[in-house]
């Protein structure tokens, strides 16, 4: 499709990148970006870009990526619980200041011939353009007033973004148990000698700390200084004497945005306006910039806007929905994170890396052999082999108060072992349905059950959720916990064993 005039609503990373790519692909197109804010009033701290995203950006626009990398800061990742840490190397993970990223993208967009207009709120209806690319963020007015079939799911936990004026040596995950409850920081360095600190907690802890009141008292354009000053003390060791910096920093709940349609007439949604994925696994910047690549490619290959938008959505939706499902699992894991603080940090790192089913145990062992070897030794009191980790995990014996088992795969329930079977199919092990399973498990334990067997559908999403539900019951009700799954998912089941989600597994037949 030859586009004569294109308007982009939103001057964030996705909008600027889409504008540049479109102008490069169609030089005669008049491309204008409309950003309601001013260029020197950008909000936010650092943005993370992983290796996969960098490869896609390099293929689409190597010049822009080169400048982004030059402005970025490479780092590894460390998890610290108490006085123990586990470190994972990641050669291509970088953090870059959002201000620097936007400056690079603005410069390259304008170099390509894109016009950027600041300081006025515009709507799609008032713009004279063949197509309107709505990249106006998670609170998109375009989406909320259009026919896109939006659905917004609000998370249980609360979080806030802040920063500090020093560069951490690594990305860091660190929980701190306070008099009010547990706070967890996800922090990472970025360019300019600064670090992002994202801090989250559960609602009960948030209320006990009085942050419901400080949030209500904070104006929308200000930072919650009460929370920041308290959290400086909580994370004093991690901050190394530096204060926390706010930037319209206030507690909020993550909103997962989904839309039935990404386009309506001449308007098409991009990035957070169309979809969001939890920050613990899915960067909104990553998804938005990859959307821009897909949209411009679709426009080049179709005769009209309707066909191009349909192709764009068809090509991007599977990847986005996969990322949203991984992010959903990761979000649930982090929202329940305080229940795992008793786990040794190396096993906790394995649990973290395998939480969403995106990183197989054997692949993680190949990239971080020291961490996985330590976790495996804690799991089995034995040194794992260099090869065949999954099989080794499954073949380890278990000595449990309810009996001794020669291997972790249970072929049949031994005589005299009273296991209550749960075949509940739940989407969220920590919602009301999960609460009901835990209540039944506790009653079963009071009635003399030795433990529990979790069974159900053999598809991978069901097995991964079953492992999470089993972990919750194992933690809150106790007893011996067995999880059923097909042999084809032996890697996921082995990761569940090392992570402490279950004690034993049982192989079931594959679905026909």
Residue pairs with C-beta under 8 A, 6 or more apart in sequence:
1 299
1 300
1 302
1 303
1 304
1 305
1 307
1 308
2 26
2 28
2 29
3 22
3 26
3 29
3 130
3 131
3 299
4 28
4 29
4 30
4 130
5 29
5 30
5 31
5 32
5 128
5 129
5 130
6 19
6 22
6 29
6 30
6 31
6 32
6 129
6 130
6 131
6 132
6 133
7 32
7 34
7 122
7 124
7 127
7 128
7 129
7 131
7 132
7 133
8 15
8 16
8 18
8 19
8 31
8 32
8 33
8 34
8 132
8 133
8 135
9 15
9 34
9 122
9 123
9 124
9 127
9 132
9 133
9 134
9 135
9 136
9 142
10 33
10 34
10 35
10 134
10 135
10 136
10 137
10 273
11 33
11 34
11 35
11 37
11 39
11 102
11 106
11 116
11 118
12 102
12 135
12 137
12 271
12 288
13 47
13 101
13 102
13 105
13 271
13 285
13 288
13 289
14 135
14 270
14 271
14 272
14 285
14 288
14 289
14 291
14 292
15 33
15 35
15 133
15 135
15 136
15 270
15 271
15 288
16 33
16 102
16 105
16 106
16 109
16 114
16 116
17 61
17 64
17 105
17 109
17 288
17 289
17 292
17 293
18 133
18 135
18 270
18 291
18 292
18 295
18 296
19 31
19 33
19 109
19 112
19 114
19 116
19 133
20 61
20 64
20 105
20 108
20 109
20 112
20 114
21 60
21 61
21 292
21 293
21 296
22 29
22 31
22 296
22 299
23 29
23 31
23 109
23 112
23 113
23 114
24 61
24 112
25 296
25 299
25 300
26 299
26 300
27 113
30 115
31 113
31 114
31 115
32 114
32 115
32 116
32 117
32 129
33 109
33 114
33 115
33 116
33 117
34 117
34 120
34 122
34 127
35 116
35 117
35 118
35 119
36 118
36 119
36 120
36 121
36 122
37 118
37 119
38 118
38 119
39 102
39 106
39 116
39 118
42 98
42 99
42 102
43 98
43 247
43 248
44 98
44 99
44 161
44 247
45 97
45 98
45 161
45 162
45 163
45 190
45 194
45 195
45 196
45 247
46 95
46 96
46 97
46 98
46 163
46 188
46 189
46 190
46 194
46 195
46 196
47 95
47 96
47 97
47 98
47 101
47 190
47 283
47 285
48 93
48 94
48 95
48 171
48 188
48 283
49 57
49 68
49 72
49 93
49 94
49 95
49 96
49 283
49 285
49 286
50 90
50 92
50 93
50 283
50 286
51 90
51 91
51 92
51 93
53 283
53 286
53 289
53 290
54 65
54 69
54 92
54 94
56 289
56 290
56 293
57 64
57 65
57 68
57 289
57 293
58 65
60 293
61 108
63 108
64 104
64 105
64 108
67 104
67 107
67 108
68 96
68 101
68 104
69 94
71 96
71 97
71 100
71 101
71 103
71 104
71 191
72 94
72 95
72 96
72 100
72 190
72 191
73 94
73 95
73 96
73 167
73 189
73 190
73 191
74 91
74 92
74 93
74 94
75 90
75 93
75 94
75 95
75 168
75 169
75 170
75 171
75 188
75 189
76 87
76 88
76 89
76 90
76 93
76 170
76 171
77 87
77 88
77 90
77 93
77 170
77 171
77 172
77 173
78 85
78 86
78 87
78 88
78 169
78 170
78 171
78 172
78 173
79 85
79 86
79 172
79 173
79 174
79 345
79 348
79 349
79 352
80 172
80 173
80 174
80 238
80 345
81 174
81 175
81 341
81 345
81 348
82 345
84 344
84 345
85 345
86 345
86 346
86 348
86 349
86 371
86 374
87 170
87 371
88 349
88 353
88 367
88 368
88 371
89 367
89 368
93 171
95 171
95 188
95 189
95 190
95 191
95 196
96 190
96 191
97 190
97 191
97 192
97 194
100 191
100 192
101 285
106 116
109 116
110 116
123 141
123 142
124 132
124 134
124 142
124 146
124 266
124 267
129 266
130 266
130 305
131 266
131 267
131 268
131 299
131 305
132 142
132 266
132 267
132 268
133 268
133 270
133 295
134 140
134 142
134 143
134 267
134 268
134 269
134 270
134 273
135 269
135 270
135 271
135 273
135 288
136 142
136 143
136 273
137 271
137 272
137 273
138 255
138 257
138 272
138 273
138 276
138 284
140 269
140 272
140 273
142 267
142 269
142 273
143 150
143 257
143 259
143 269
143 273
143 274
144 150
146 264
146 267
147 261
147 264
148 259
148 260
148 261
148 262
148 263
148 264
148 269
148 274
149 259
149 260
149 261
150 257
150 258
150 259
150 260
151 257
151 258
151 259
151 260
152 255
152 256
152 257
152 258
153 255
153 256
153 258
154 253
154 254
154 255
154 256
155 253
155 254
155 255
155 256
155 278
155 331
155 335
156 202
156 203
156 253
156 335
156 430
157 200
157 201
157 202
157 203
157 253
157 254
157 331
157 334
157 335
158 200
158 201
158 202
158 203
158 206
158 211
158 251
158 252
158 253
159 198
159 199
159 200
159 201
159 251
159 252
159 253
159 254
159 279
160 198
160 199
160 200
160 224
160 227
160 249
160 250
160 251
160 252
161 196
161 197
161 198
161 247
161 249
162 196
162 197
162 198
162 199
162 223
162 228
162 231
162 244
162 245
162 246
162 247
162 249
163 194
163 195
163 196
163 197
163 244
163 245
163 247
164 187
164 194
164 195
164 197
164 239
164 242
164 243
164 244
164 245
165 193
165 194
165 242
165 243
165 245
166 193
166 194
166 195
166 240
166 242
167 189
167 190
167 193
167 194
167 195
168 187
168 188
168 189
168 195
168 238
169 189
170 188
170 189
171 186
171 187
171 188
171 189
172 185
172 186
172 187
172 188
172 238
173 184
173 185
173 186
173 352
174 184
174 185
174 187
174 235
174 238
175 182
175 183
175 184
175 337
175 338
175 341
176 182
176 183
176 184
176 185
176 234
176 235
177 338
177 341
178 205
178 209
178 234
180 205
180 208
180 209
181 201
181 202
181 204
181 205
181 208
181 209
181 338
182 201
182 202
182 205
182 337
182 338
182 341
183 199
183 200
183 201
183 205
183 231
183 234
183 235
184 199
184 200
184 201
184 334
184 337
184 338
185 197
185 198
185 199
185 235
185 238
186 197
186 198
186 199
186 200
186 279
186 280
187 195
187 196
187 197
187 198
187 238
188 195
188 196
189 195
190 196
197 235
197 238
197 239
197 244
198 279
199 231
199 235
200 334
201 209
202 335
202 338
206 212
206 251
209 227
209 230
210 226
211 224
211 226
211 227
211 251
214 224
214 226
214 227
215 224
215 227
215 250
215 251
217 226
218 224
218 225
218 226
218 250
220 248
221 248
222 248
223 246
223 247
223 248
223 249
223 250
224 246
224 249
224 250
224 251
225 246
227 249
227 250
227 251
228 243
228 244
228 246
228 249
231 244
232 239
232 243
232 244
235 244
254 276
254 278
254 279
254 331
255 276
256 276
256 277
256 278
256 324
256 327
256 328
256 331
257 272
257 273
257 274
257 275
257 276
258 275
258 324
259 269
259 274
259 275
261 313
262 268
262 269
262 274
262 309
262 312
262 313
262 316
262 317
263 269
263 305
263 306
263 309
263 310
263 312
263 313
266 305
268 295
268 305
268 309
268 312
270 288
270 291
270 292
270 295
271 284
271 287
271 288
271 289
271 291
271 292
272 284
272 287
272 288
274 291
274 320
275 287
275 320
275 324
276 282
276 284
276 324
277 283
277 284
277 287
277 320
277 323
277 324
277 326
277 327
278 327
278 328
278 330
278 331
278 334
280 327
280 330
280 331
280 333
280 334
281 323
281 326
281 327
281 330
281 331
281 356
281 358
282 323
282 324
282 326
282 327
287 320
287 323
290 316
290 319
291 312
291 316
291 320
294 312
294 315
294 316
295 308
295 312
295 316
297 312
297 315
298 308
298 309
298 311
298 312
298 315
299 308
299 312
301 308
301 311
302 308
302 310
302 311
325 461
326 356
326 357
326 358
327 356
329 355
329 356
329 357
329 464
329 468
330 355
330 356
332 428
332 429
332 430
332 468
333 351
333 352
333 355
333 356
333 468
335 430
336 430
336 472
339 472
339 475
339 476
340 348
340 351
340 475
340 500
343 351
343 499
343 500
344 375
344 378
346 371
346 372
346 374
346 375
346 378
347 375
347 378
347 379
347 498
347 499
347 500
349 368
349 371
349 375
350 361
350 364
350 371
350 372
350 375
350 495
350 498
350 499
351 499
351 500
351 501
353 359
353 364
353 368
354 360
354 361
354 364
354 492
354 495
354 496
354 499
356 464
357 460
357 464
357 492
360 491
360 492
360 495
361 372
361 389
361 390
361 393
361 491
361 494
361 495
361 498
362 389
362 390
362 491
364 371
364 372
365 372
365 373
365 389
369 386
372 384
372 389
373 383
373 384
375 498
376 382
376 383
376 384
376 389
376 392
376 393
376 498
377 383
377 384
379 393
379 396
379 497
379 498
380 393
380 396
382 396
384 392
384 393
385 392
389 494
390 490
390 491
390 494
391 490
393 408
393 494
393 497
393 498
394 407
394 408
394 409
394 490
394 493
394 494
394 497
394 505
395 407
395 408
395 409
396 407
396 408
397 404
397 405
397 406
397 407
397 408
398 404
398 405
398 407
398 408
398 503
398 504
400 480
400 503
402 417
402 450
402 451
402 479
402 480
403 414
403 417
403 480
405 504
408 497
408 503
408 504
408 505
409 504
409 505
409 506
409 507
410 482
410 504
410 505
410 506
411 506
413 419
413 453
417 450
417 451
417 480
418 448
418 449
418 450
418 451
419 449
419 450
419 451
419 452
419 453
419 480
419 482
420 440
420 441
420 444
420 449
420 451
420 452
420 453
421 452
421 453
421 454
421 455
422 437
422 440
422 441
422 452
422 453
422 454
422 455
422 469
422 473
423 454
423 455
423 456
424 433
424 437
424 456
424 469
425 456
425 457
425 462
426 433
426 434
426 437
426 465
426 469
427 433
427 465
428 434
429 437
429 465
429 468
429 469
429 471
429 472
430 472
434 469
434 472
437 469
437 472
437 473
438 472
438 473
438 476
438 477
441 449
441 452
441 473
441 476
441 477
441 479
442 476
442 477
444 452
444 477
445 477
445 478
445 479
449 479
450 479
450 480
451 479
451 480
451 481
451 482
451 503
452 470
452 473
452 477
452 479
452 480
452 481
452 482
453 482
453 483
453 484
453 506
454 466
454 469
454 470
454 473
454 481
454 482
454 483
454 484
454 502
455 466
455 484
455 506
455 508
456 462
456 466
456 484
457 463
457 511
458 485
458 486
458 489
458 508
458 509
458 510
458 511
459 511
460 489
460 492
463 483
463 485
463 486
463 489
463 492
463 493
464 492
466 483
466 484
466 485
467 483
467 492
467 493
467 496
467 501
467 502
468 501
470 481
470 483
470 496
470 501
470 502
471 481
471 496
471 499
471 500
471 501
471 502
473 479
473 481
474 481
474 500
474 501
474 502
474 503
480 503
480 504
481 502
481 503
481 504
482 502
482 503
482 504
482 505
482 506
483 493
483 496
483 501
483 502
483 504
483 505
483 506
484 505
484 506
484 507
484 508
485 492
485 493
485 505
485 506
485 507
485 508
486 507
486 508
486 509
486 510
486 511
487 507
487 510
488 510
490 507
493 502
493 505
494 505
496 502
496 505
497 503
497 504
497 505
